[in-house]
Amino acid sequence: MPYPNPASNHLNLDIQLFNAPQGIITIFDVNGRMMHQYTITNKGKNIIQQQIAINDYAEGLYFVQLKTEKGSIVKKITVIK
């Protein structure tokens, strides 16, 4: 789940990979343009914490996608300045 939401400087993600070996986090803007992509690896932790700098993003709506071999999930975030 991404937090804080709305966010301005950084975004925190608490990620559960549910026994998947790795996951890919992708952030898209409202037009579908990929802003950033990160690969995370399951190192035996139940929850992986990731912090993403978003201070260079324009204000608006974005989508955070987590994709693993087991499926994908998308969450909406709002960037404010």
N, C-alpha and C positions, 0 to 999 in steps of 0.2 A: 504494500500500500504506500503510495507516495505522500509525503508530508514535508513541510506545511503546504497547504493548498487553500488559498492562493499562495504563491511563492514569489520571491523577488531575486535573491542572490544565489541560493542553492536549493537543491531538492534532495531529500533523504528517501531512500528506498529500503524497506525491510523485505527481503526476498526469501521465499521458500521454494527450493527446487524439487522437493518431493522425490528424492532419490535419483533425479536426473543428473548425469555427470556434469553438464554445463547448461547455461542459458544465455540468451542474447537479449539485451535490453536495447530497444530502439526508441528514439524520441522523434516524433513527426510533428510538423506544424499543421495548421488547419487545412492547408492546401495539399497535404500528403508528402511534402518535401522532408526528407530525412535530415534531421538536425545533428544527431549524434548516434553512435552505436557502440555498445560496450559488450564484451564477452566476460561472463563470470563463471567461475569454476566451483563446483561443489567440493569443498574440502572437509566434508564430514560434519559440518555445522548444520544445525537445524534451521537457523535463520542467518542469512548473509546480509550485512548492512553495506549500502553503497551510497556515497554522496556525490552528486553531480552539480557542477557549477553551471548556472543558467543566467548569470549576470549579463551576458551578452545577447540574450534572447530579447526580442521585442515583446511588448505587452500583447497578450492575447491567449488564445486557447491552444493547447498542445495535447498530444496523446503519447502515453508511455506504454510500450508493448514489451511484455516478457514472453519469449518464445523458447520452449524446450522440446525435447523429443516426445514429451507427454502431452503437449498442447500449447496454447497461448492464451494470454489475457491482456486486455487493454484497459487503461485507466486514463481519465481526463484530468488535466491540470490547467490552472490558470496562472499566467505570469503577470505580475503587476510591478510597477516601478514606483 
